[in-house]
Amino acid sequence: MTKLRLTRTTAASAAAALSLSLVLAACSRPAGTGAEAASALTHIHGLGILDENLYVATHEGIHSPGADGAPVLVGDRRDDFMGFTVARDGTFLASGHPAPGSGGPSDLGLIASANSGRSWTEKSLGGEVDFHSLDTAPDGTVYGYDSTHGRLRVTRDQVAWEDRARLRALDIAVSPTAPGTLVATTDTGVARSTDGGRTFAPGAGQVLAYVSWGAADALYGVAPDGGLFRSADGGGAWSRVGTAPGGRPQALTAVDARRLLVATQDGVYESRDAGRSFARRMEVASGSGGH
C-alpha cells in the first residue's frame, strides 16, 4: 500500500513538472502580431486590487470588470502586459511587448502608471528586457524575472538594475516581511532564496505554476492542474486548500492571508476564505496557456 501511494505521488509530480515545462517553453515564444477581439482575451498575465477595483493584465491591455462582469479596457493601450504588479504605494508596474502597430521597441522594459493604468511612463530597460514576473519587497525594492535572459534582476530606484541569479522560472514571489526572501516556480519545484535572489536552493517539493505571498505565514501557489496550495513556512511544506475553478490557471495574487485572486481559462475568480470557495469577478474567453 505504501509503495502504491509513493508511485501515485511520483506520477502526479512528474505530470505537473511536465505541464509546467510546457508552459515555461511557451514563455520564450514571441508575442502574437495579429489583432485579437477585445472580448476574447487570449491570455491573462497578472492581477491586482486597488481601492477595491480589480485590474487584470492581459495580452490586450489592462482590463477591469464592467457592470455585467465583462472585461472593459482601462486607458487606451492594448500592450501585451506580460509582467504586472501593484506596488504598496498604488503604483502599477508592468512589462511586456507593445501592441501590434504601435511602434517602439519589441520589449517594454519596466513601465509604471501612477493613475491606475490610464497612462504609462517608461522607467528603464526599454528595448532590452521583457519581465514575465514582477514583485515588490516591503522596502520598495522591485524584483523582476527577465525571461529573455533567464535571470533575476533587482532595482531600488526602478532605473538602475542589478543582475542576480540565473534560473529557469515561471513566477516569483517576495516575502511581505523579509525583503531578501523570495521564491520562484521551476519545473522541479519551488526554489527559495534568502539573499535577495543572488542564489537559490534547487527547486524541490510541490511543483507550482504561480505563487503569491499574502502574509508572512500565507504563501499561496497554484499548480498547473489548478490545485491550490498554502505554505506557512515560506515554501518548505505545502498543504492543499482547494482547487481554482475554470480550467488551467494563468495568474495568482494573494491580497492578504485570506483573500485571493486567480485567473483561469474562463474568468477571474476571488476567494475571501483562503481558497475554500470562489466567486467569479470577471468573465472572459481566454486561451488555454499561461505566460
Secondary structure, DSSP 4 states (H G I P E B T S, - for coil): -HHHHHHHHHHHHHHHHHHHHHHHHHHTSPPP-S---TTS---EEEEEEETTEEEEEETTEEEEE-TTS-EEE-SS---EEEEEEE-TTS-EEEEEEPPTTS-S-S---EEEESSTTSS-EEEE-TTT--EEEEEE-TTS-EEEEETTTTEEEEESSSSSEEEEEE---S-EEE-SS-TT-EEEEETTEEEEESSTTS--PPPBSS--SEEEEEETTEEEEE-TTSEEEEESSSSSS-EEEEE-SSSS--EEEE-SSS-EEEEETTEEEEESSTTS--EEEEE----S---
